[in-house]
Amino acid sequence: AAVPAGGLALLLGVLLWAPWRALHGAPLTELSGDQDFQLFLQRNLEFTRKIRGDVAALQRVVCDTLQLCKEDELLLVRQHLDIAQAPLEQCHKRTFQAETCFNQIRAGLHIYQGSLATIQALLPGHAGLVETLQLDMANLSSNIQQQMEDLDLATVTYPTENQDPLPTFSSHFHQQVGGFFILANFQRFLETAYRALRHLASL
């Protein structure tokens, strides 16, 4: 039987991201029995995996065309760049709350969707891949918003057009390194989001 939305939200908040070993003996049949929620998780795990693959493809292009491949070689330049790194601490702390984790995922997708304009400017020959990636990110965010509404969780509405100012760079090289770190940060963000969804699906 389906779980009332409030009960599911409460279960997510209380049970998730306690030490994982302790979860094995917990009575989680209520969560695993919600077929709509499990379907949402499986579909969006696949979606997140696809987005990670597209980001990895852009990282390879940056490595091949701009010769920017190793993060440790660029850390000194990184200190001079104003690159946003979206937080996801609510997705892996012991104090996990589904509402704040999902909202952090959506906020991060919004940030990186805007930042990808920097990548589009750097790699005009790959504009199509960047646009596909941005569309997939918007769809993933929309999927999460819809699921949150189904669970009666509070959501934030973002404008269709990104209103945030783009990062500014003092030189073309700084722009290139900025693009490298935007992709590197986004890939780490996606890995954390993927782990959060995967762990929910395993409950």
N, C-alpha and C positions, 0 to 999 in steps of 0.2 A: 504494500500500500504506500501511496505517496506520503511524504512527511509534510506537515504544515510548514509554510515558508519560514515563520518565526522560529520553529523548532529546528529546522535545518541550519538557519543562520547561527543559532545558539550553539548547536553541535559543532559547527565549523569553528566558532570562536573559542570554545572551551577545549575541544579535543585536539585541534590541529597544532602541530609543531611543539607539542610537549616532546620530551625525549623520545625518539622514534621507537626505541625498544619497548617502551611502556605502552605503545599503541597496539601492539600485537594482541594483547589479551582484552582490549577494550571492546565493549558491545557496540560495534559500529554498523550493525545491520540496517539501522535506519538510514544512514548515509548511502550505503551501497545499494539500498533498495530504491533510491530515487532515480528512475531510469532517465528522465529528462535531463537531470543534472549530470549523470554519467555520460550521456550522449553529447552534451555540451562540452564536457571535458575532453572526450576522445576527439571530437571534431577540431577543437581548438588547439589540442596538442599537435595534431597534424598541421594545422595552419601555422602555428608557431615554428614548427620544424621547417616548413617551407620558407618562412621569412628569414630564419637563421641561414638557410642555404643561399638565399639571395644576397644577404649581407656578406657572407663568406665569398661569394662570387665578386662582389664589389671590392672586397679586401684584396682579392687576388689581382684585380685590375689595377688597384693603387700600387701594389707591389711591382707588377710587371711594367706599368707605364711611368710611374713616378719614382720607382726604386725606393719606396718607403715600405719596409717589410718588418723590421724588428723594433718592437716597442721600447726595449731597454736602451736603444741607441738614440731615441728621440726624447727621453725624459727631461733633459735639460731645456730643450725648446718648449716642451709642454708647460713648464712653469710660467712662461710668458704669454700663454694663450688663455682666453676666457671661454673654456669649453664646458658646457653644462653636463653634469653627470646625474641622471635621474636616480633618486633614491628608491630602494626596494627593501629597506630593512624590515618592513612589516610583513614581508613574504618569507622570512626565514628566522625570525626571532621566536623565542619560546612564548612570547606574548602575542603570537599571531592572531589577527582578526581578519576574517574573510573580507569584510567591508573595506578596511583600510588597505589590505593587500590588493584587492581588485582595483580600488581607486588609484593606488600608486602605479599599477601596471598601465592603466588608462592615461594617467598624467604623463608617464614616461613616454608612451607611444606618441602623445601629443607633442612633447618636446622634440623627440627625435624626428618626427615627421617634418617639422619645420627645419631642423638642422640639416636634413638631407638636401635642401636647396644648395648648400655648400658643395656637396658631392656632385650635384647636377652641373654646377658651374665648373667644377674641376674636370669632369669627365663628360663633356657634351656628347660624345659618341655613344654613351651608355645611358642617355636620358630615358629611354624606354624602360630599362630595367629599374631605374630609380623611381619612375612614375608607377610602375607595377608594384614596387615595394611600398610606396606611399599609400596606394589604394588598398593593398592587403593589410597594412597597419590600421587604416581607417576602419576596415571591415572587422578586424579582430577587436578593436576598441568598441565598435558597435555591438558585436556579439556579447562581449563582457557586460556592457551596459544593459542589454536586453535581459541577460541572465540575472543580473543584480536586481533589476526591476521585478522579475519573476519571484525573487526571493525576498522582496520588500526591503532591500538594502538601499541606503541613500547613495545617489549617483551625482556626478558633476556633468553638466552639459558643456561641451566645447564647441566653439564656432566652426563652421565648415572651413572657412579660410583661416589659416594660421595668422594670428595677430602679433605674435612675439617677434621682437627684432632679431635679425640674424646676427651671428657672431661677426665681429669686425676683425680684420687682420692687418698688421702693419706692412706685410710684404707678401708676395706670391708664395714664397717658400713657407711662410707661416700659415698661409691658407692651405697649402698642401698638407702640412703636418697636422693642422686642425682637422682636415678631412679624415686623415688617418685615425686620429683619436676619437672623432665622432663615431666612426664605424667600430673601433675597438670597444668603446664604452657601450655602444648599442648592442654589440654581440654579447658582452657580459650581462647586460640588462636582460636580454632575451633568454640567456641560459638560466638565470635566476627565476624568471617568470615561468619558463618551461618546467623547472624542478618543482615549483609551487603547484602547477596544474597536474603534473605527474603524481605528486604525492597525494593530492586530493583524490585522484583517480584510483590510487592504490588502497584507499581506506575501505 
